[in-house]
Amino acid sequence: MTVKLNRQFYSDPTFHILLFIPVFIWLFVYKYNPSISQFEKKYLISVILIIPIIEEVIFRGLLQTWIAKRYNQAVGQLSLANLITSSIFALLHLFTQTLSMALYTFIPSLIFGYAKDRYKRLMPSIILHSSYNGGYFLIGT
């Protein structure tokens, strides 16, 4: 199901599109709420650096890879492993977020999983996850 690329993910236009999809929303929100307190700055480091790395290693690096080895099927452009992993990812967010917020994690998770499948590396998923979390943080402030 994966696409073989002759170039690195950072030079692929698809990666740029995935990375910048939410940027315009974040800039608009940030324009009207630019102040971030010192406490929030500490939290920002966790949200955009630590949490994405841990979650991507667990969900895309371990779980999605493990499922893909057992079920090498696709639904359109998405692997079955990505769909299952993203469903689990969203469901586990119910422990820390409301139902609607947990469900909102499903689409970004599909994007992170798609990047893992497409590029066969975790770094694109980590970068996307960090970027999306950063925007979520700005919207939440």
C-alpha positions in Angstrom: 0.0 0.0 0.0 2.9 2.3 0.5 4.3 4.8 -2.0 8.0 4.5 -2.9 9.6 7.9 -3.1 13.0 8.8 -4.5 13.2 11.9 -2.3 13.2 12.7 1.3 9.9 13.5 3.0 10.9 17.2 3.6 11.1 17.8 -0.1 7.8 16.1 -0.9 5.0 18.5 -1.7 2.5 16.2 -0.1 4.3 16.5 3.2 4.2 20.3 2.9 0.5 20.2 2.3 -0.1 18.0 5.3 2.1 20.2 7.5 0.6 23.6 6.5 -3.1 22.6 6.3 -3.9 24.0 9.8 -1.4 26.9 9.9 -3.8 29.5 8.7 -6.3 28.7 11.4 -3.6 28.9 14.0 -2.3 32.2 12.8 -5.8 33.7 12.9 -6.4 32.5 16.4 -3.0 33.6 17.6 -3.5 37.1 16.2 -6.4 37.6 18.5 -4.8 35.9 21.5 -1.0 36.5 21.4 -0.2 36.4 25.1 1.1 33.1 26.5 1.9 33.0 30.2 5.2 31.6 31.6 3.3 28.5 32.8 1.8 28.0 29.4 5.3 28.3 27.8 6.5 25.3 29.9 3.4 23.4 28.9 4.0 24.3 25.2 7.4 22.5 25.3 5.7 19.3 26.5 2.9 19.6 24.0 5.0 20.2 20.9 8.1 18.2 21.8 7.7 15.5 24.4 4.2 14.2 23.9 4.4 13.9 20.1 7.6 11.9 20.3 6.2 9.5 22.9 2.9 9.1 21.2 4.4 8.6 17.7 6.9 6.0 19.0 4.1 4.1 20.7 1.3 4.4 18.2 3.0 4.7 14.8 6.4 3.1 15.5 5.1 0.1 17.5 1.4 -0.4 17.2 0.8 0.6 13.6 3.9 -1.3 12.5 2.8 -4.4 14.4 -0.7 -4.3 13.0 0.6 -3.7 9.5 2.7 -6.9 9.7 -0.4 -8.9 10.4 -2.9 -7.0 8.2 -1.4 -5.7 5.0 -4.6 -4.3 3.6 -5.8 -0.8 2.6 -9.0 1.2 2.5 -8.4 3.6 -0.3 -5.2 5.5 0.4 -5.2 4.5 4.1 -3.8 1.3 5.5 -6.0 -0.8 7.7 -3.2 -0.6 10.3 -3.5 3.2 10.2 -7.3 3.1 10.6 -7.1 0.7 13.6 -4.2 2.6 15.2 -6.0 5.9 14.8 -9.2 4.5 16.3 -7.3 3.3 19.3 -5.5 6.7 19.5 -8.7 8.6 19.5 -10.4 6.3 22.0 -7.5 6.5 24.5 -7.8 10.3 24.4 -11.2 9.8 26.2 -9.2 9.4 29.4 -8.0 12.9 29.3 -10.4 14.8 27.0 -14.1 15.2 26.3 -15.7 12.9 23.8 -15.7 15.6 21.1 -12.1 16.5 21.6 -11.1 12.8 21.6 -12.9 12.3 18.3 -11.2 15.4 16.9 -7.9 13.5 17.3 -8.9 10.9 14.8 -8.4 12.9 11.6 -4.9 14.2 12.6 -4.0 10.7 13.7 -4.9 9.4 10.2 -2.6 12.0 8.7 0.3 11.0 11.0 -0.3 7.4 10.2 -0.5 8.2 6.5 2.9 9.9 6.8 4.4 6.9 8.5 3.1 4.6 5.8 4.2 6.9 3.0 7.7 7.7 4.2 8.5 4.5 6.2 9.9 6.7 9.0 8.7 8.2 12.2 10.2 11.6 11.8 7.6 13.0 9.4 4.8 11.8 11.8 6.6 13.4 14.7 7.0 16.7 12.9 3.4 16.7 11.8 2.2 15.8 15.3 4.3 18.5 16.9 3.0 21.1 14.4 -0.6 20.1 15.0 -0.2 20.0 18.8 1.4 23.5 18.6 -1.7 24.8 16.8 -4.0 23.1 19.2 -2.2 24.7 22.0 -2.6 28.2 20.4 -6.3 27.6 19.8 -6.6 26.4 23.4 -5.0 29.6 24.8 
